[in-house]
Amino acid sequence: MHVLVIGAGGREHALCWGVARSPLASRLSCAPGNGGIGQLAECVDIAVGDFDGIIAYCRAEAVDFVIVGPEDPLVAGLVDRLDEEKILAFGPTAQAAILEGSKVFTKNLCKRHNIPTAAFERFSDIAEAREYIQDQGAPIVVKVDGLAAGKGAIVCETTEEALAAAEEILGGKFGAAGNEIVVEQFMVGEEASFFALCDGRNALPLATAQDHKAVGDGDVGPNTGGMGAYSPAPVMTDEMCQKTMERIILPTMRAMEQEGRPFKGVLYAGLMITERGPQLIEYNVRFGDPECQVLLARWQSDPLAALLAAAKGQLAGYEVDWSERAAITVVMAAKGYPGDYAKGTEIKGVAAAEAIAGVSVLHAGTRLEDGRLLSNGGRVLGVTAQGRDIRTARTRAYQGVEAIDWPEGFCRNDIGWRAVQREEEHEAQSEE
């Protein structure tokens, strides 16, 4: 089977990592890929938004299955085009991808179908938004309606911050994606990421994960696309996973089917675990990045077979086997990210990092030039490690970080701190 993965980031490197070990894959390509993906797959110089180029490549090279990684081509309808051409694809149609493409749509869907989420209002007029924010007070959350590369949700500690965020978004900072905003209640709790494979009718929960969106240690500073992740997430107990399926995922699946938008692909629920149980923060319609890296590190059965089952509507009774070992990813980003940063700086030492037991380095924003590995994005590498518990995996991941010679890069030093804290508390209680 010839498999084509669409995308160029750490998520797509992880997907290629999983597909490459499948006995079902006789050939693996990635469009456009990056400096690390080229070690696993044939990188094809086709942009993720070049639908005609993707279709032409699929026809010319007899591609059997397309896995669409990023959200932009999903929301823009790449799967619809592939469906029209009778090319099997993993991912939702544009009508279903609206769950990520419009926060207003998703919040209204939750309201109509009693799916637990924060109270909200939507605005396109700044004067109305300003009046509402002043009435509600802070803390409060202001969100871009459309796609914003993971940077469209602003948690505002003061009313002044919220007013500034609303004016900035409606003033055009995010282009057409910010023509409308969602202003919602601030939820108190712990965030977690929940993933389910979906085939239009059935949903199969995957392993749990937790990411760190803030740029700075202690989860402070502006939000990013993700500075690290770990799996499993201790906050997601079996009971919490069951509640999430019953209250959020399955009602969403039923609602989308009822509204003529059956969802196929992976449904990624960003959750807030509150005193009242799981509440939906927002939906994404693709694997998270960097959560995909830790999920694929723990995925023991054939990932490609599972994605095929979802695409073919064959998930009923399907099961995935997971390693009991923990996994953690530490993201190395270019200095200045998520603001301005330089590209083209040289990275050395990746082979030394991967020589450490249990460590793999997944590329997110790299390119090869004359045999040199260069940075080519904001988030550049994901140092991924496995171990018997989060602490062991974290120690190995940071050993990998130390082995990499990249003066122009930085990372957070506390990825997985909540899970480590829980492990230490559990040990202390066991010793008493």
C-alpha positions in Angstrom: 0.0 0.0 0.0 1.3 3.5 -1.0 0.5 5.9 1.9 0.8 9.7 1.5 1.0 11.9 4.6 0.1 15.6 4.2 2.1 18.1 6.3 5.5 19.2 7.4 5.5 19.4 11.2 6.2 17.3 14.3 2.8 15.7 14.1 3.4 14.5 10.5 6.9 13.2 11.5 5.2 11.2 14.3 2.5 9.9 11.8 5.2 8.8 9.4 7.1 7.2 12.3 3.9 5.1 13.0 3.1 4.3 9.4 6.6 3.3 8.6 6.5 0.4 11.0 3.2 -1.0 9.6 3.5 -4.1 7.5 0.6 -2.7 5.4 2.8 0.2 4.1 5.0 -0.8 1.1 5.7 2.8 0.2 5.5 6.0 2.3 5.5 9.6 0.9 5.0 12.9 2.7 4.1 16.3 1.1 6.0 18.4 1.7 7.8 16.8 4.7 10.8 18.2 6.5 14.5 17.5 7.3 13.7 14.6 9.6 10.7 13.0 7.7 13.0 12.4 4.8 14.7 9.6 6.8 11.4 7.7 6.8 9.5 8.7 3.7 9.9 10.2 0.2 9.5 13.9 0.7 7.5 15.5 -2.2 7.7 19.2 -2.9 3.9 19.8 -2.9 2.4 22.5 -0.5 -0.4 21.3 1.8 -2.8 23.8 0.1 -2.0 22.7 -3.5 -5.0 20.3 -3.8 -4.5 19.9 -7.6 -0.9 19.0 -7.1 -1.8 16.5 -4.4 -4.4 14.9 -6.6 -2.1 14.7 -9.5 0.6 13.1 -7.4 -1.9 10.5 -6.1 -2.9 9.6 -9.6 0.7 9.5 -11.0 2.1 7.5 -8.1 -0.9 5.2 -7.4 -1.4 6.4 -3.8 -3.8 4.1 -1.9 -4.4 6.1 1.3 -3.9 9.8 2.2 -3.5 10.9 5.9 -4.1 14.6 6.2 -2.1 16.0 9.2 -2.8 19.8 9.6 -6.1 21.5 10.1 -5.9 24.1 7.3 -6.3 21.7 4.3 -9.1 19.8 6.3 -11.1 22.9 6.8 -10.5 24.0 3.2 -11.9 20.6 1.9 -9.0 18.4 0.9 -10.8 15.3 2.0 -13.8 16.3 -0.1 -11.6 16.6 -3.2 -10.0 13.2 -2.4 -13.4 11.6 -1.9 -14.5 13.0 -5.3 -11.5 11.3 -6.9 -12.2 8.0 -5.1 -9.0 8.2 -3.1 -9.3 6.9 0.4 -8.4 9.5 3.0 -8.2 9.9 6.8 -9.7 13.1 8.0 -13.1 14.9 8.1 -14.8 16.6 5.3 -15.0 20.4 5.3 -18.6 20.2 6.7 -17.3 18.2 9.7 -14.0 20.0 10.1 -16.0 23.2 10.9 -15.8 21.9 14.5 -12.3 23.4 14.5 -12.9 25.9 11.7 -15.4 27.9 13.7 -15.5 28.2 17.4 -18.9 29.9 17.1 -20.3 26.8 15.3 -19.0 24.5 18.0 -20.2 26.6 20.9 -23.7 26.7 19.3 -23.6 23.0 18.7 -22.8 22.4 22.4 -25.7 24.7 23.4 -28.2 22.9 21.1 -27.1 19.4 22.3 -26.4 20.1 26.0 -22.6 19.3 25.7 -20.9 20.8 28.8 -18.8 23.9 27.9 -18.1 27.4 29.3 -20.9 30.0 29.0 -20.2 32.3 26.1 -21.4 35.0 23.7 -20.3 35.8 20.1 -19.5 39.2 18.7 -18.5 40.9 15.5 -19.1 44.4 16.7 -16.4 45.8 19.0 -18.8 48.1 20.9 -21.1 45.2 21.9 -18.1 43.1 22.8 -16.6 45.9 25.0 -19.9 46.3 26.8 -20.2 42.5 27.5 -16.6 42.2 28.7 -17.0 45.2 31.1 -20.2 43.6 32.5 -18.6 40.2 33.0 -15.3 41.3 34.4 -12.2 39.2 34.6 -10.7 36.6 34.4 -12.3 35.9 31.0 -11.3 34.3 27.7 -11.4 35.9 24.3 -11.1 33.6 21.2 -10.7 34.0 17.5 -13.6 32.3 15.7 -11.5 30.7 12.9 -8.1 29.0 12.6 -5.2 30.8 14.3 -2.4 28.2 14.5 -3.1 27.5 18.1 -2.7 31.1 19.2 -6.3 32.3 18.9 -7.4 31.8 22.6 -6.3 34.6 25.0 -6.8 34.1 28.7 -7.2 37.6 30.1 -6.5 38.2 33.8 -7.9 41.8 33.7 -10.8 43.5 31.9 -8.2 45.8 30.2 -6.4 42.8 28.7 -9.7 41.4 27.4 -10.7 44.7 25.9 -7.4 45.0 24.1 -7.6 41.4 22.9 -11.1 41.9 21.5 -10.0 45.1 19.7 -6.9 43.5 18.3 -8.8 40.5 16.9 -11.7 42.4 15.5 -9.3 45.0 14.3 -7.8 42.5 11.8 -4.8 40.8 13.5 -6.0 37.4 12.4 -7.5 38.4 9.1 -10.9 36.9 8.2 -10.5 34.3 10.9 -11.1 37.1 13.4 -14.2 38.6 11.9 -16.0 37.2 14.8 -14.9 36.5 18.4 -16.1 34.2 21.2 -16.0 35.7 24.7 -16.4 33.0 27.3 -16.4 32.3 31.0 -13.0 31.4 32.5 -13.1 27.8 33.7 -11.2 26.7 36.8 -9.5 23.3 36.7 -6.8 21.3 34.9 -6.5 21.0 31.2 -6.2 17.7 29.4 -6.2 16.5 25.8 -8.6 13.7 24.8 -8.5 11.9 21.4 -10.9 9.6 19.8 -10.8 7.9 16.4 -14.1 8.3 14.6 -15.7 6.6 11.6 -18.8 8.7 11.2 -20.8 6.7 13.7 -18.4 4.9 16.2 -15.8 6.5 18.4 -12.8 4.8 19.8 -11.0 6.6 22.7 -7.2 6.7 22.4 -4.6 7.0 25.2 -4.7 10.2 27.3 -2.3 13.1 27.0 -1.6 16.5 28.4 0.2 19.4 26.8 1.8 22.6 27.9 0.6 25.5 25.7 2.2 28.5 27.6 5.7 29.4 26.4 7.3 29.8 29.9 8.1 27.5 32.9 5.2 27.3 35.3 2.7 27.6 32.5 3.1 31.4 32.2 3.4 33.7 29.2 1.6 33.7 25.8 0.1 30.6 24.4 2.0 28.7 21.7 1.2 25.7 19.5 2.5 23.5 22.3 5.8 23.4 24.2 5.7 19.8 25.3 3.3 16.9 26.1 3.2 13.7 28.1 1.1 10.5 28.1 -0.7 9.1 30.1 -2.3 12.1 31.8 -2.9 11.2 35.4 -5.9 13.6 35.7 -7.7 11.5 33.1 -8.7 8.5 35.3 -10.8 5.7 33.9 -13.9 7.4 35.4 -13.0 10.8 33.8 -12.5 9.1 30.4 -15.8 7.4 30.6 -17.5 10.7 31.5 -15.8 12.4 28.6 -17.0 9.8 26.2 -20.6 9.8 27.5 -21.0 13.6 28.0 -18.9 15.1 25.2 -17.5 12.8 22.5 -20.6 10.5 21.8 -23.1 13.4 22.0 -21.0 15.3 19.5 -20.8 12.3 17.1 -24.6 11.9 17.3 -25.2 15.7 16.9 -22.9 15.9 13.8 -24.6 12.9 12.2 -28.1 14.3 12.9 -27.0 17.6 11.3 -25.7 15.9 8.2 -22.0 16.3 9.0 -20.9 12.8 10.0 -17.4 13.0 11.5 -14.6 10.8 10.3 -11.0 11.1 11.5 -9.6 12.0 14.9 -11.6 14.2 17.2 -9.3 16.0 19.7 -11.2 17.5 22.6 -9.4 20.1 24.6 -10.8 19.6 28.1 -11.0 21.5 31.4 -11.3 19.0 34.3 -13.5 20.9 36.8 -15.3 20.1 40.0 -18.3 19.3 37.9 -16.3 16.9 35.6 -15.0 17.4 32.1 -15.9 20.5 30.2 -15.1 21.1 26.5 -12.8 24.0 25.9 -12.6 23.5 22.1 -12.4 20.9 19.4 -9.6 20.2 17.0 -10.2 17.9 14.0 -6.7 16.4 13.8 -4.0 15.0 16.1 -2.5 17.5 18.4 1.1 18.6 18.1 3.0 17.6 20.2 0.5 15.2 21.7 0.7 13.1 18.5 4.4 12.4 19.3 3.7 10.9 22.7 0.7 8.9 21.5 2.7 7.3 18.7 5.5 6.5 21.1 3.0 4.5 23.2 0.9 3.0 20.3 1.9 -0.7 20.2 -0.6 -2.1 17.7 -0.5 -1.0 14.0 -1.4 2.7 13.8 -2.0 2.5 10.0 -4.5 -0.3 10.4 -6.5 1.8 12.9 -6.6 4.9 10.7 -7.7 2.7 7.8 -10.5 1.3 9.9 -11.7 4.8 10.8 -11.6 5.9 7.1 -13.5 2.8 6.0 -16.2 3.1 8.7 -15.0 -0.1 10.4 -14.3 0.9 14.0 -17.1 -1.1 15.7 -15.4 -3.4 18.1 -11.9 -2.2 17.1 -9.2 -2.0 19.8 -5.8 -0.3 20.1 -3.0 -1.7 22.2 -0.9 0.8 24.3 2.4 0.4 26.0 2.2 0.8 29.8 5.4 2.9 29.6 5.1 6.6 29.8 6.2 9.1 27.0 7.1 12.7 27.1 8.0 15.3 24.4 10.0 18.4 25.0 9.7 21.0 22.2 12.8 22.9 21.2 11.8 26.2 19.6 13.6 29.1 18.0 14.5 32.0 20.4 11.8 34.6 20.1 8.9 32.2 19.5 5.9 32.7 19.6 6.9 36.2 18.5 9.5 37.0 15.8 12.3 34.4 15.4 15.1 33.7 12.9 15.2 30.8 10.5 18.1 29.1 8.9 20.2 28.5 12.1 22.3 25.3 12.2 21.4 22.4 14.5 23.9 19.7 15.5 23.9 16.8 17.9 20.6 15.1 16.9 22.3 11.8 16.4 23.9 12.1 19.8 20.5 12.7 21.4 19.0 9.7 19.6 21.8 7.5 20.8 20.4 7.8 24.3 18.2 4.8 25.2 14.5 5.5 24.7 15.0 8.9 22.9 13.8 9.8 19.5 14.0 13.3 17.9 11.0 14.2 15.8 11.4 17.2 13.5 8.8 20.0 13.4 10.4 22.9 11.6 13.7 21.8 9.9 15.2 21.6 6.4 18.4 20.0 5.0 20.8 22.1 3.0 24.1 20.8 1.8 24.1 18.2 4.5 23.4 20.6 7.3 20.3 20.6 9.4 18.8 24.1 9.6 15.8 25.5 11.6 12.8 26.4 9.4 10.0 27.4 11.9 9.1 28.4 15.4 8.8 25.0 16.9 11.7 23.1 15.5 12.3 19.7 17.3 10.4 17.4 19.6 12.7 15.4 21.8 10.6 12.4 22.7 11.5 9.8 25.3 9.9 6.8 26.9 10.4 5.3 30.4 8.7 3.3 33.1 7.1 6.5 34.5 6.9 10.2 33.6 9.9 11.0 35.7 12.1 8.5 34.0 10.9 9.6 30.5 11.4 13.2 31.4 15.0 12.6 32.6 15.8 10.9 29.3 14.1 13.7 27.2 16.1 16.4 28.9 19.3 14.3 28.4 18.4 14.4 24.8 17.9 18.2 24.8 21.4 18.6 26.4 23.0 16.5 23.7 21.6 18.9 20.9 23.9 21.8 20.0 21.6 24.6 18.9 22.5 27.9 20.6 19.6 29.7 18.9 17.0 27.4 20.4 15.3 27.1 23.8 12.8 24.9 25.6 10.8 24.8 28.8 12.5 23.1 31.7 9.4 21.8 33.5 7.4 19.7 30.9 5.4 17.1 32.8 5.6 18.9 36.1 2.0 18.0 37.2 2.5 14.3 36.5 5.9 14.2 38.2 4.3 15.9 41.2 1.5 13.3 41.3 4.0 10.5 41.1 6.1 11.9 44.0 3.0 12.4 46.1 1.9 8.8 45.4 5.3 7.5 46.4 5.3 9.5 49.6 1.8 8.1 50.5 3.0 4.6 49.8 5.9 4.9 52.1 3.8 6.1 55.1 
